[in-house]
Amino acid sequence: MFEKLKKSLAECPVVKMGDYQYFVHPLTDGVPYMEPELLREVLDAMKAIGNFDCDYIVAPEAMGIPLAVPLSLELGIPYNVIRKRQYNLPGEVNIAQCTGYSKKDMYINGIKKGDRVVIVDDVLSTGGTMHAIIDAMKNTIGADIVDVIVVLEKTKRKAEIERELGVKIKTLIKIEMVDGRPVCTD
């Protein structure tokens, strides 16, 4: 299972950002390029484990977009991107994203109270992005979170993050950095 994903992780470069070990991968960075077969493997797995009985597929910019767009096309569900740019549209919600290597403001537009959303993303690491999104969806907007699906689980804190957020996060594959390399641990 996940042969293409595991092979691509084994071959990807790793760079340091401060003390943070950052692997450079098509799913997490769009670099150097995304093989269609790898994307197909990931999308099929997300559809198999996900509950897509929702109004919107929601994804943070940037690397949630290549997941949300084909899921939207295949499932016939509109997608919504949480952007890093402020548009000042009516009802825009500002969230503070804090990850292991950056702090940024992000903006939610077009989601309203009672909307049923599925959140998709590339990596769960520190939980900073997911915390900001889920907190805003639940507590500021009042949206109903149907499901959360993330491709790569790069944390030993998943259960703690789920308790903090009050949601279950489905991941396709667990990885750890071992001797500076991403290693699959499932």
C-alpha positions, 0 to 999 in steps of 0.5 A: 500500500502507498508504494509510490508515496513511500518511494517518493518520500525515500528519494526526496531531499531534506533541508534545514530551516533553523532547527526544523528538518524540512523534506522537499516533496511534490505533495508538500512543496510541488517541487520538483514536479508531481507525478500523476500516478502519485497524485492518483494514489493519494486521491484514491486513498483520501476518497476511500477513508474520507466522509465527503458528505459536505458542502465544501472541501476546504484546503489551506494555501498552498499545498492543500490546493492540488488535493482539493481541486481534483477531489472537487472535480471527481466528487462534484463538491465545491472547494474553498481555499484558505488564502494567505492574502487578505481580500477584505470581503464581507465576513472574511475571517483572519486566522494566525497560522503558526508552524514549526518554521513560520508564522503567517496570517491566513484568511477564510472567505465564503464559509458561513455558519452551518456549512458542512466542510471537509478539510484536506491538507498535505502534512500534519506536523506541529498542528499549527495550521490545523489548529488555526483552521479548526478553531476558526471554523468551529468557534468563529464561523460556526461551520460543521467539520465533517472530516479532516484528512491529511496525507502525511502525519509527521508528528508524535502529537497527533492524539494530543492535537486531536484532543486539543481540537476536538476532532479526529484527523485521518492521515494516510501515512505516518513518517518520522525524520530518522538521521535526517531522512523521512521514514515511513513508520506504518 
